[in-house]
Amino acid sequence: MSRTMSKKHLLVGFAAAGVLGVGIAAPTVAFAQHGATPTPSASSEAEQGTDRQQQRADRQHEFAEALATELGVDTDKVTAALEKVRAQHKGPGKGPDKGDRPERPSAEDRQEKLAERLTQAVKDGKLTQEQADAITKAVEAGVFPGPGPGGPGRHGGPAGTPDK
């Protein structure tokens, strides 16, 4: 009896292996018959960029049409108004990545503001003059990220080079 069970297990195992083999081999053969693996070309990346721009332009046009229909105004007027608002929103000297973000103050401006806040903290009794001087020294040495020689967000040593 144990002998017939082992033969059954063996036959089931072979059948499962055969099904699995066919399941793996069939797609591989079909893929190989269609040709080599496609490789992305340099132009395809450029095409993706233009495709995105085209899709964005299409969405903006659809939006303008829907808005024009809702307001009962000519589509060209809505498109022109949207372009005008978009240009005003960007403003002079603002790129597409900057948006409405204000310019970052210079290191000198940040140091002056820090000195003012420290002076106020000493006057308010929140810090002693020694603590304020220690903070100023630490910032100048680049211990804190910010207006010190390391630049914004960096820890720096002499002349803004990172300590090692």
C-alpha positions in Angstrom: 0.0 0.0 0.0 2.8 2.4 0.8 4.3 1.6 -2.5 1.2 2.7 -4.5 1.0 5.9 -2.4 4.5 6.8 -3.3 3.9 6.1 -7.0 0.8 8.4 -6.8 2.8 11.1 -5.2 5.5 10.7 -7.8 3.0 11.0 -10.7 1.4 14.0 -9.1 4.8 15.6 -8.6 5.7 15.0 -12.3 2.4 16.4 -13.5 2.8 19.5 -11.4 6.4 20.0 -12.6 5.2 19.6 -16.2 2.4 22.1 -15.8 4.8 24.5 -14.1 7.4 24.0 -16.9 4.8 24.8 -19.6 3.6 27.8 -17.6 7.1 29.3 -17.5 8.3 28.2 -21.0 5.2 29.3 -23.0 5.5 33.0 -22.2 9.3 32.9 -22.6 9.0 31.4 -26.1 6.2 33.8 -27.1 8.3 36.7 -26.0 11.4 35.4 -27.8 9.4 35.1 -31.1 8.4 38.7 -31.0 12.0 39.9 -31.2 14.6 41.3 -29.0 14.0 43.3 -25.9 13.1 46.9 -26.7 15.7 49.4 -25.5 14.7 53.0 -24.7 16.3 55.5 -26.9 17.4 59.0 -26.0 14.6 60.4 -28.1 12.0 58.5 -26.1 12.9 60.4 -23.0 12.5 63.7 -24.9 9.2 62.4 -26.3 8.0 61.7 -22.8 8.7 65.3 -21.8 6.8 66.6 -24.8 4.0 64.1 -24.1 3.7 65.5 -20.6 3.7 69.0 -21.8 1.1 68.1 -24.4 -1.1 66.4 -21.8 -0.8 69.4 -19.5 -1.8 71.7 -22.3 -4.7 69.5 -23.2 -5.9 69.5 -19.6 -5.6 73.3 -19.4 -7.5 73.7 -22.6 -10.3 71.4 -21.3 -10.4 73.3 -18.1 -10.7 76.6 -20.0 -13.5 75.2 -22.1 -15.4 74.0 -19.1 -14.9 77.3 -17.3 -16.0 79.2 -20.4 -19.1 77.1 -20.7 -20.0 77.5 -17.0 -19.5 81.3 -17.1 -21.1 81.7 -20.6 -18.0 83.4 -21.9 -15.9 82.8 -25.1 -13.2 80.1 -24.6 -10.5 82.5 -26.0 -11.3 85.1 -23.4 -11.0 82.5 -20.6 -7.7 81.2 -22.0 -6.3 84.7 -22.2 -7.4 85.5 -18.7 -5.9 82.3 -17.3 -2.6 83.1 -19.0 -2.6 86.6 -17.6 -3.3 85.4 -14.1 -0.6 82.7 -14.4 1.9 85.3 -15.6 1.0 87.6 -12.7 1.2 84.7 -10.3 4.8 83.9 -11.4 5.8 87.5 -11.3 9.1 88.9 -12.5 12.2 86.8 -11.8 10.2 83.8 -10.5 10.8 80.5 -12.3 8.4 77.6 -12.5 10.1 75.9 -9.5 10.2 79.0 -7.2 6.5 79.9 -7.2 5.6 82.4 -4.5 8.5 81.6 -2.3 10.3 84.7 -1.0 14.0 85.1 -1.5 16.2 83.6 1.2 17.9 86.4 3.3 21.7 86.7 3.0 24.0 85.2 5.7 24.7 88.7 7.0 21.0 89.5 7.3 20.4 86.2 9.2 23.3 86.9 11.5 21.9 90.4 12.3 18.5 89.0 13.0 20.0 86.4 15.3 22.0 89.1 17.1 18.8 91.1 17.6 16.9 88.1 18.9 19.7 87.2 21.3 19.9 90.8 22.5 16.1 90.8 23.1 16.4 87.4 24.9 19.1 88.9 27.2 16.9 91.9 27.9 13.9 89.7 28.7 16.0 87.7 31.1 15.6 84.4 29.1 19.4 84.2 28.4 22.5 85.6 30.1 24.9 87.6 28.1 27.4 84.7 28.4 24.9 82.3 26.8 24.1 84.7 24.0 27.9 85.1 23.3 28.3 81.4 23.3 25.5 81.0 20.8 26.9 83.6 18.6 30.4 82.0 18.8 28.9 78.6 18.0 27.0 79.9 14.9 30.2 81.6 13.7 32.1 78.4 14.1 29.5 76.5 12.1 28.2 74.3 14.9 24.6 75.2 14.1 23.2 75.1 10.6 22.4 78.5 9.3 24.2 81.8 8.8 27.7 80.6 9.8 30.5 79.8 7.5 29.0 76.4 6.6 26.2 78.1 4.7 22.5 77.4 5.0 21.9 74.0 6.6 25.5 72.9 6.6 28.0 72.3 9.3 31.2 74.0 8.3 34.7 74.5 9.5 37.1 77.2 8.4 36.0 78.9 5.2 32.8 76.8 5.0 34.6 73.5 4.4 33.1 70.6 6.3 35.0 69.4 9.4 36.4 65.9 9.1 
